Amino acid sequence: GAGVSQSPSNKVTEKGKDVELRCDPISGHTALYWYRQSLGQGLEFLIYFQGNSAPDKSGLPSDRFSAERTGGSVSTLTIQRTQQEDSAVYLCASSVRGGIGEKLFFGSGTQLSVL
Amino acid sequence: AQSVSQHNHHVILSEAASLELGCNYSYGGTVNLFWYVQYPGQHLQLLLKYFSGDPLVKGIKGFEAEFIKSKFSFNLRKPSVQWSDTAEYFCAVTSGGSYIPTFGRGTSLIVHP
C-alpha cells in the first residue's frame, strides 16, 4: 500500500479482555516500530523489529504485551487481560532499513479504550 | 537512557507571529535529531531532521531548526506562522548507536487566523 495501515482505527474493550492490533507497513520496509501515546504524554516506545533479527522488546510495559511480525511484513500487537491504564493510541511506524537517522513513516494509529 | 524535553506543552499564536518551540535532550554523545508534526486528523510525519553537517536545518513549510550541541538543544523555528500550522509537534532523538527514536511529550500549537 501507499502508507502504513493500522486496524482497527478504534477499539473499545472491557477490562480483562484480550485485544489484537494490526499493522501493515510500507511494502519493502524492513524495520517496524510500535509506540504508545497516552493522553498528555509523548510517544512511548514499545517494540522494534528489524528484518530477521530478534526484536527489541525493551519498551514493553508488562508481560501482558506481546508482538509478532510474520514474514517480515504484517505485525500484530497483542494485549492480554487489558487494564484501564492500557487506554491509549497505539502507533505503528516503518522505515526502510531501520538505520540511524532514518525517517519513520507512521500509521494513523489505533485508539484503544478499556472500560 | 536518553530523554527528550519539550517545555512548551501548549502554544497559542496569532497568524504572522514568530514561533520557537524548545527541545532539549539528555545524551551528550552523537545524536540525530528530528521534528515530527501531526496535523489534525492526520498521521505523524517528518518535518525536518539533523543527521550531520550544517547545524541549521531547513524543513518543509518554512520551518527550520538549529542544533546547538553545547546546549543539548534542537529548537524549532518559523518566522511567520499560518493558521494551517495548527498541529502537534514532536521532537525526537536517536543516540548512542540506537535505531529507536526517543520522543518528547509534544507541543500543541494553535494559530488563530
Chai-1 contact restraints between the chains, C-beta under 6 A:
chainA,res_idxA,chainB,res_idxB,connection_type,confidence,min_distance_angstrom,max_distance_angstrom,comment,restraint_id
A,G42,B,F103,contact,1.0,0.0,6.0,A-B,restraint_1
A,G42,B,G104,contact,1.0,0.0,6.0,A-B,restraint_2
A,G42,B,R105,contact,1.0,0.0,6.0,A-B,restraint_3
A,G42,B,G106,contact,1.0,0.0,6.0,A-B,restraint_4
A,L43,B,F103,contact,1.0,0.0,6.0,A-B,restraint_5
A,F45,B,I100,contact,1.0,0.0,6.0,A-B,restraint_6
A,Y48,B,I100,contact,1.0,0.0,6.0,A-B,restraint_7
A,G98,B,Y99,contact,1.0,0.0,6.0,A-B,restraint_8
A,I100,B,N32,contact,1.0,0.0,6.0,A-B,restraint_9
A,I100,B,T94,contact,1.0,0.0,6.0,A-B,restraint_10
A,I100,B,Y99,contact,1.0,0.0,6.0,A-B,restraint_11
A,G101,B,N32,contact,1.0,0.0,6.0,A-B,restraint_12
A,G101,B,F51,contact,1.0,0.0,6.0,A-B,restraint_13
A,K103,B,L46,contact,1.0,0.0,6.0,A-B,restraint_14
A,F106,B,H43,contact,1.0,0.0,6.0,A-B,restraint_15
A,F106,B,L44,contact,1.0,0.0,6.0,A-B,restraint_16
A,S108,B,H43,contact,1.0,0.0,6.0,A-B,restraint_17
